[in-house]
């Protein structure tokens, strides 16, 4: 049982959106004062939620930083990582998802991310160089991804999808903890035939270790 839940970001799917909305309601408070207070409150809500779903039987939580690319890498370091460290204590197995052009964010925050002993994998999108990410993590954290969910999965042919999946699996076959996955959510316009091609390619060319 896996639960997906966002922590921070700037899209409509993330808790930071609520934080930003609340920020405008506190116009008398400077941003430098409001941001840490609101992100702390958002993290407290998520922490309580994580504890609740663990009691309900969840085994894994996926923390989705969908739009970390919209803010400075230093913002992630200052306002996000400290809260993630606390939230990652709830489950023994945690996955951090960061899609988009976040290579700089990951590079700046690699050392902090590597201190999370219960973070087992990072999920990324097609914009990320998987080998460069693996090298920066030093094999301590698995990597998940990074099939193009915007162009290839919804608009490619089943044959093209199989070829891309085969290539990604081949490139990462020796990577500890690698998992094949879309770069983010599979969009509603993705044909069922393409999803089947993705799943079949994982079974055909992938291996469990």
Rosetta blueprint (number, residue, H / E / L):
1 X L
2 X E
3 X E
4 X E
5 X E
6 X E
7 X L
8 X L
9 X L
10 X L
11 X L
12 X L
13 X L
14 X L
15 X H
16 X H
17 X H
18 X H
19 X H
20 X H
21 X H
22 X H
23 X H
24 X H
25 X H
26 X L
27 X L
28 X L
29 X L
30 X L
31 X H
32 X H
33 X H
34 X H
35 X H
36 X H
37 X H
38 X H
39 X H
40 X H
41 X H
42 X H
43 X H
44 X H
45 X H
46 X H
47 X H
48 X H
49 X H
50 X H
51 X H
52 X H
53 X H
54 X H
55 X H
56 X H
57 X L
58 X L
59 X L
60 X E
61 X E
62 X E
63 X E
64 X E
65 X L
66 X L
67 X L
68 X H
69 X H
70 X H
71 X L
72 X L
73 X H
74 X H
75 X H
76 X H
77 X H
78 X H
79 X H
80 X H
81 X H
82 X H
83 X H
84 X H
85 X H
86 X H
87 X H
88 X L
89 X L
90 X L
91 X L
92 X L
93 X E
94 X E
95 X E
96 X E
97 X E
98 X E
99 X L
100 X L
101 X L
102 X L
103 X H
104 X H
105 X H
106 X H
107 X H
108 X H
109 X H
110 X H
111 X H
112 X H
113 X H
114 X L
115 X L
116 X L
117 X L
118 X L
119 X E
120 X E
121 X E
122 X E
123 X E
124 X E
125 X L
126 X L
127 X L
128 X L
129 X L
130 X H
131 X H
132 X H
133 X H
134 X H
135 X H
136 X H
137 X H
138 X L
139 X L
140 X L
141 X L
142 X E
143 X E
144 X E
145 X E
146 X E
147 X E
148 X L
149 X L
150 X L
151 X L
152 X H
153 X H
154 X H
155 X H
156 X L
157 X L
158 X H
159 X H
160 X H
161 X H
162 X H
163 X H
164 X H
165 X H
166 X H
167 X H
168 X H
169 X H
170 X H
171 X H
172 X L
173 X L
174 X L
175 X L
176 X L
177 X L
178 X L
179 X E
180 X E
181 X E
182 X E
183 X L
184 X L
185 X L
186 X L
187 X L
188 X L
189 X L
190 X L
191 X L
192 X H
193 X H
194 X H
195 X H
196 X H
197 X H
198 X H
199 X H
200 X H
201 X H
202 X H
203 X H
204 X H
205 X H
206 X L
207 X L
208 X L
209 X L
